[in-house]
Amino acid sequence: MSNRIWTGISRGRLARLIGELAAPWAAAEEDRLLARRAHERLRAAGAGPDHGLPFTDRVIVTLVCLRFQLPHAALAELYRVHRSTVTRAVGEVRPLLAARGFAVPGEPGVRLRTLADVFAYAAARGVTLRLDGTEVQVRRPRAGKPGRRAFVSGKKKMNTKKATVITDEKGRTLWAGAFRPGRMHDQTAVRTEGIADLFTRHPQVRAKVDAGYRGLAKQFPDQIQAPPLKPKKDAAPEETAACEEQRHQQSSERICVEHANAEHKQWRVLQRFLGRRDDFDETYLAVAGLVSDRAAER
């Protein structure tokens, strides 16, 4: 199952990923065992029974779950282990994938983890950012739960969670975050992440957005470019044609972020999220980080 068809990444990148995650996983495992036994280790490291699922297979199982959203019981049958073993493996590896951050094109040793990192990178490299929001359908909260209506998207008319994605001019993912219930507006989601303060602190950073961020574009007219307003119904044909040309040009320059969103949703788990809503943020970060590894090589 290490084939790219299953994991979504090449075997060479898979080997590097396993090497990258091995030390953090071993440290987390040792901390877990220490908390369980409430005292220091009495036997040498490596003593005792082996794991039913080795670490390499734990990574592969997690990638397959993210890629195809297969039931844990089905993967347990393939590996001849109990379903709970697969569930535990995914719960251990997925946070490590989510914490990796996002790859920087041309700089293998550097990764972006926060929105502030992205703005610092854009300011230093002169990158014009592309910003967009995307929605993923999630399970409906149980009846009577407070805040249930907050997940009902006004656009999709279904229960969703919203994510904000930032790319460069080639559609390479630099950051994903600002996870909010689907009812929240795209612009409100990024404002609660402090994006207005970052634009103020980095006046040289430029961004292209869609009409949903027009308020930010009004606040920072020299930094953020949104599509022009549609002309009035009684506008002259020349004015209408000029406006449409500007909108088309701006859309062509911004469309790469839509392509990045499509790359993320090639992974089945982000086409319709069937897990617990509390795990959505971690899952999206894990997938977006893996996608950014491949995109950074373009």
C-alpha positions, -999 to 999 in steps of 0.1 A, spaced: 0 0 0 30 23 -2 22 28 -39 14 64 -49 -21 53 -60 -29 46 -23 -9 72 -4 -12 101 -28 26 108 -27 56 91 -44 76 65 -26 106 87 -24 86 115 -7 70 88 15 104 77 27 114 112 35 81 118 53 86 87 75 121 98 84 108 133 93 80 120 115 99 91 132 115 112 160 84 133 169 63 101 170 89 83 192 90 112 216 52 114 218 50 77 224 75 78 252 56 107 268 24 86 265 40 56 282 55 77 309 21 93 317 5 58 318 30 41 341 36 73 363 73 65 367 105 63 347 112 33 325 123 2 343 134 -18 312 156 -7 284 140 10 254 128 -16 229 120 -42 255 86 -58 257 61 -67 230 64 -51 196 37 -28 181 10 -47 162 14 -21 135 50 -8 129 55 30 125 60 28 88 27 11 84 11 36 107 21 64 84 9 46 53 -25 37 70 -30 73 79 -23 85 44 -47 60 29 -74 71 53 -68 107 43 -67 98 6 -97 76 4 -115 79 37 -117 41 40 -133 26 71 -108 17 97 -123 -18 99 -114 -24 62 -78 -13 67 -76 -35 98 -86 -65 77 -58 -58 52 -32 -55 79 -46 -83 101 -49 -61 132 -79 -49 153 -98 -19 141 -88 0 173 -52 -4 163 -58 15 130 -78 41 148 -51 47 173 -24 49 145 -44 75 127 -49 95 159 -11 94 165 2 103 130 -24 128 119 -14 155 145 22 151 134 12 157 98 -9 187 108 20 203 127 45 201 98 34 234 83 36 243 46 66 240 22 83 270 8 91 269 -29 129 267 -34 137 264 3 134 228 15 144 235 51 118 263 56 81 257 65 54 282 72 31 274 101 13 307 110 -3 335 91 24 358 105 50 335 88 32 338 55 32 376 56 69 377 67 77 354 37 57 375 13 73 407 25 108 393 22 103 376 -12 79 402 -28 52 375 -33 17 387 -42 -7 365 -22 -39 350 -34 -66 346 -7 -98 325 -9 -122 306 13 -135 271 7 -162 249 23 -164 212 31 -196 194 41 -196 180 76 -220 160 98 -249 179 111 -248 186 149 -273 166 170 -307 181 176 -309 206 204 -271 213 205 -263 250 211 -249 267 180 -263 241 156 -274 267 130 -239 281 129 -228 253 106 -255 259 80 -239 275 50 -259 303 34 -242 295 1 -244 257 0 -275 253 21 -259 224 41 -238 219 72 -202 229 64 -169 240 78 -150 268 62 -112 271 56 -92 300 43 -63 292 18 -34 314 8 -12 307 -23 14 324 -44 10 334 -80 16 298 -92 -11 283 -69 13 268 -44 -3 265 -10 15 287 16 -11 285 44 -45 271 53 -64 279 84 -91 302 99 -114 272 103 -148 284 111 -185 271 109 -199 274 75 -224 302 84 -195 327 90 -186 350 62 -152 345 45 -140 380 54 -151 376 90 -131 344 94 -98 359 84 -104 391 103 -108 370 135 -73 356 127 -58 391 128 -52 396 91 -59 433 92 -31 438 118 -7 419 95 -15 440 65 -9 471 87 24 458 99 35 447 64 25 476 41 45 461 12 25 429 10 0 427 -18 -30 403 -22 -56 395 -48 -91 384 -35 -126 378 -48 -157 399 -41 -162 383 -7 -132 403 7 -143 436 -7 -144 452 28 -107 443 33 -99 458 -1 -117 491 9 -97 492 41 -64 485 23 -69 498 -12 -31 500 -20 -25 464 -9 -56 443 -17 -71 441 -51 -107 429 -54 -129 427 -86 -144 461 -97 -180 467 -89 -205 459 -116 -216 489 -136 -251 503 -132 -278 491 -156 -279 524 -174 -241 525 -179 -227 531 -213 -217 500 -233 -181 511 -233 -180 513 -195 -196 479 -192 -171 463 -216 -142 479 -198 -155 467 -164 -159 432 -177 -124 432 -191 -110 443 -157 -130 416 -139 -118 389 -163 -82 401 -159 -84 401 -121 -101 367 -121 -74 352 -143 -47 364 -119 -66 350 -89 -78 317 -103 -47 298 -92 -60 298 -56 -91 280 -68 -68 254 -84 -51 250 -50 -85 244 -34 -92 217 -60 -59 200 -53 -69 197 -16 -102 182 -25 -86 155 -46 -82 138 -12 -115 121 -5 -116 132 31 -120 169 21 -147 162 -4 -172 153 23 -158 150 58 -175 121 76 -154 122 109 -159 142 140 -161 179 134 -135 184 161 -110 166 139 -117 186 108 -91 214 114 -63 188 120 -73 168 90 -73 198 66 -39 209 78 -25 174 73 -38 173 37 -28 208 28 7 203 42 11 172 20 -2 190 -11 22 219 -4 51 195 -5 43 185 -41 33 220 -52 66 235 -39 85 215 -65 67 232 -94 
